[in-house]
Amino acid sequence: MAKERIALMRCPSYADQDVEAALEQAMNALGGMPSFVRAGQRVLIKVNLLTRRPPEAAVTTHPALVRAVIREVQKAGGHPVIYDSPGGPFTTKSLEAVYEATGMATVAAETGAELNWDVSSVEVPNPSGMLFQGLTLSRAVVEADVVINLPKLKTHGLTRYTGAVKNLFGCIPGLTKAEYHLRLPELPLFSRFLVELAQFVRPALTIMDAVVGMEGEGPSAGRPRKLGLVLAGSSPFALDRVALALIGLKADEVETAKIAAELGLAPPMEDIAILGEDISSLAVRDFAVPPPGGTSFRLLGRRLSPDTLKIFARWLKPRPLFAAAKCRRCGICLRDCPAKALTMGEHRPEVDLARCIRCFCCQELCPEQAVSIYRPALTRWIFRH
């Protein structure tokens, strides 16, 4: 069986010349953009636009990479459409604000690419799905001829890492994402859903922005961390495997990667041909990665017995903390909480831990970074590296 191929190229900055050179090298290694895009095709550029933040915050896919990819698509004769469904309501008003803040509006104006304004959804059959036989997806995703996935390499409070596979969760429109969180409150099931979603969407190409990633309390409240890299490949599962190796994580430490490996979607590292740079010289050993979140403790199975887990579960679960000094009581977290576990107190939101499913949407979407994730000392000790 032929090896999966992942291009790994140095990109020292977001200067246009650096990004264009790195992307050109990556695409040449993979056979060029015409290997993925044909003339006349409608090409969905699935970026990460989690929330209304500027590019330098390292929360969203950088516009320099989006611009370079669009130009390659246009050279191949494709019609690029910049798309994401950010956190919160999926409306033209909210999209306008996000496009402006993240630099996508400027990219569209400079390149002539289309910004997606279609906020409608469609129900599609998913007969091969283990969890759902049908999916609710954005119409823009379903009507695209080709999907190119442009994730950002970041940590994540629930899934530990968000990259190629997790980025495709944005193919689900608006608050429907919260419904999926609520229906899949345990991390292993939610992760299985993310893998199945990636199988359904089947991006033809994934190009990861790892020039500046995010460590710590990602995906929105962590610290920017320069890696100086661009990754590209046809398999989002293989690309995530390589990205995890870059930040010192094994596949069995991230549920989406573990499930992809179990299903035969992500080969072991020795069966991935890395084109370009030598990964052993680029791996980061001190990348700050949070312990797993969620309400399931399956990941503790190798370390604690089931009976012990039941006894200590209440002391092991992480929970959101709200800083009154930062909170401006805007209500975004209450609006977007899938479990409706939050109420607004006098100075900050209050959480009903019995209802909280530990998805940490509140932390992801807080514009003031007033939400942190508290992890008990025992949990931090169990998952220490």
N, C-alpha and C positions, 0 to 999 in steps of 0.2 A: 504493500500500500504506500502511495506517495506521501511524503511528509507534508504536514501543514506548513505554510510559509508565512512568516511574520517579518516585515521589514522594521528594522530598528535603526533610526538615524539621529545623529546629533543635531540639535537646533539650539544654539547658544542664547538666542533672544527672540522676541517677537518682531524684530525689524523685518520688513517685507522681504529683503534679500535673503535673510537667514531662513525664514519660513518657506519661501518659494524654493530655495535650494534643497532643504530637507525633504519637502514634499516631492519634488522632482526626482530625487534619488530614490525615495520610497516607491514611487509609482513605476519608475524604470525597473526596479528590482522585481516588481509584481507583474510586469508586462504592459504597463501604461494604462491610462484611464480608459482608452477605447476597449480594453479587455472587460470593463465593467459597465460602460455606458455607450449606447448606440445613438446615432443622430436621430433627433426628433423625440427622444424619450423624456418624460416628465420625471425629474430626479428630485426626490425629497431629501434635503440636507437636514438630517435629524441632529440638531445641536443640543447641548445642555443649557437650558435657560431657566434654571430652577426658580430664580426669583429676581427681583429688580435690583441688580448689583452691578457696579462698574467692572470692566475687564480686569483691572488691577487687583480686585479682591480675590481672584482665582476661584470664584464660585461657578462661573459659566465658561463655556468654550470661547476661547479668545477670538475676536473678530479677524485678526491677522490670518489665522489658520482657515477660518470660514471663507475669507476672501480668496485665499490661494486655491482652496478646493473648488470654489465656484468657477474660477477662471479655467481650471483644468477640465471641469465638466463642460463648460462652454466651448472649449477647444475641441472636445469630442463631439460637439453638436447637440448636447443635452440641454434641457430647459430646467435650471435649478430653482428650487423652491425652499426657502429657509423656513424650518418648522420646529416647533416644540409646543407642548402643552405644559406651561409652568405650573407650579403649585398654586392651589386656590382656584377660584372661578375661571372658566375658559370663556372669556368675552373679548370682543374687539377692543374695548377700552383698556382692559388689563394687558392685552397683547401690545398695544401701542406703547404703554409705559415701559414694558419689559424690553421691547425692541429698541427704544430710545436709550435706556440706561445701559444695556449690554453691548451697544455698538452695532447691532444688527441692522438698524435703520440706515446707518451710514454705509455699511457694506452693501446693502441693496441699492442705495442711490449711486454708489461708485461703480458697481458691476452690472446693474440692470437686472439682477436677480429678483425673483418675486418673493415677497413676504407673504406667508400664509395668513389669511384672514378668515378662513372657513372654520367656524367653531362648532360645526355640526358633528354628529356621531352616527355610526352605523353598527348594526348587529351583524356579525359574520360567523359562519359555522366553523367550528374547530374540532372536527371528528376524531382527530388523533390525540386530543388533549386528555390527560388523566384527570385533571381537576375540573375543567369546564369544557363542555361541548360547544359552547358559543362564547364569543368575546365582544365587548363593546370597544370599538376603536374609533379614532378620529377619521372622518371621511377623507381628509387629505392623505392619510397613510394608505388607506385602502385604494384610493384612486391613483396613487403614484405607480409609475412603471418600474422605478428603481429606488431603493432606499440606501443612502449612504449615511452611516452612523458616525457622528463626531462627538464622542464622549470626552470628558475631562477626567484625569486620574485624581481621585480624591478618596479620603476616608469617609466612613459613614457610621452614624451612631447606632443604626439598627443592623446593617449588613456587614459592618467593618470596613468594606471597600466598595466603591461604586465606580464602574468603568463601562466596558462595552455592553455587557448584558443588562445591567441595571439601568443604563441610559434609555433603553427601549421602553421602560415603564412610562415614559412620556408620550408614547403612542396612544395611551389611554387618555381620553379627554377630561380635563378639569377635575371636578369633585368626584367623578366616577372612580378615580384612583383611590380616594378615601373609602369608597364602598368595597373595593378589593382588599384594602388593608383590613377592614372590619370583618370580611368574610374569611380572611386568612390571617388570624392574629398570631399564629405561631411562626417563628422564623423559618423552620424547615419547609413548611407548606408555602409560605410566601415566596421563598427562594425557588421552590420547584415551579411555582407559577411564573416567576421571572424567566426561568430557563425555557419553559414552554412558550412563553410570549416571544422570546427571541427566536425560537424555532419557527413560529408562525410568521413573524415579520420578515425573517430571512434577509437581513441587509446584505447587499451584494459586496459591500466594502465597508470596513471600519477603519477610521483614522483617528487615533487618540492624541489629544492635546496633553502631553506630559512635559511641556516646556517649563511651566510652573504648575505644579500640582498643589494638593492641599493635604496636610497631615493634621493630627489631633482630632478635634471635635467637628469633623466634616459632617455633612457636605456643604455647610454654609458658614459655620462659626469656627472653623479651624484656622490653621496658619498656612499661608502660602509657602511652598517649599520648591525651590528651583531644582529641576532634574535635567533640563536641557535636552529633551528627547521628543521625537515624534515616532509613533508606532503605527503600522498599517498592515492590514491583512483581510482576507475574505471571511475568516471565521472569527466571530466575536468571542467564542469560547477559548480558542487557542490564544487570541490576543490577550484576554484577561489572564490566562495562565502565565504568559510572559511578563505582563505588568505586575502580577503578584510577586514573581521572582525578583523583579527589580526592587521592590520595597520590602523584601525579606519575609514574605508570607508563603506558606505552603498551600496547596490546593485544598487540603482537608481542614484548613483554618477559616475558610470562607465558604458558606453554604452553597452559593451559586456555583462556585468552581468545583466543589465536592460533588454536587449532583450532576454537573456536566460531565465530570470524569466517570462517574458511575454509569451514566447513560451512553458512554462511548463518544460523546460530543467533543471532549477536550482531551487530546492525547497527552501522555507524559512529556516532560520537557525534552527528553532525548529523541522524541519523535516529531519535534518541531524544528524546522530549518529556520534559523534566525539569520536574516540577510542584512548585511551592513556592519553594525558595530558588534564588538564582543561583549556579551551581556555580563560576563564575569568581572569585567573592569568597570561596569557602570552600576552594579547593584548597590543599593543604599542600605546599610545595616542598622541605622538608627532612626528609620522612618517611624514616627509616632502613630501607632494604630490602636484604636480603642478596642476593648473586649467586645464580644458579641452582645447584641441587645436582644430585644424581644422577650416573649414570655415563655419560650421553650428552653429547656436546659439539656437538650439532646447532646450538645457539644461537650457537656461535662461527663458524658458516659464513660470515658476512659479513665476519669480521675476520681469520681465519686459513685458509690453504689446508688441504685434507685431509691432504697429506703432512706439513705442519708440525704438524697436530693429533696425528698418530700419534707423531711424535717427542717432543712435549712432554706427551702425555697423562698420563704418570706424575707429572709435576710440577704438573698442573693440577687433578687430582681433589681435592675436599675430603675430609676424614675426621674422624671423631669423636675428641675428646680427653676423657680422664677425669681429673678432679681428685681426687687421693687425699685431700686435706684435707676435701673435702665428701662423698665417697663413703662410705656406711655398709655397702656390700657386701650390699645387700638382694636382689640377683639379679633385679630386675624387668627390667632391660635384657637379661639373658641369656635370660630366659623369653620375651620378646616380640620378639627379633631374628629377622626372617623367614629370614635366610640362615644363622643359627646360626654367626655369625662371631665371637662373643664367648666368652671363657673368663674365669673369675674368678682374678685374680692375688692376690698376698699382700695388696696394699693397694687394688687397684682392678681393674676389668675390663681385659682385654687384647683387642685387635681383630686379626683376621686380615684384612689389607687385600686379600688376593687373593680372599677370599670376600665381603667387605663390598659391598653393593649401594648404599650411600649413600642409603638411605631415611630415615635419622636418626630411626627410631622410638625408639632409645635416648635421644636428646636430648629428644624430645617427651614421653616418659613418665617420665623420671627425677624422682622426688619431691623430691630434694635439689638439683636444678639443678646436678648435678656433671658434666654432659656439655656440652661446647661443640663448635662446628664449626670446625675449622681449615681455612682457605682459604689456599693458597699465595699469596705476594706477586704472582706473575704472574697468577693468576686474579683477584685483587682489582684489579690494574691494568687487565686487559682489560675488566672489567665496571664500571669506575669511571663515575660519572655526571658 
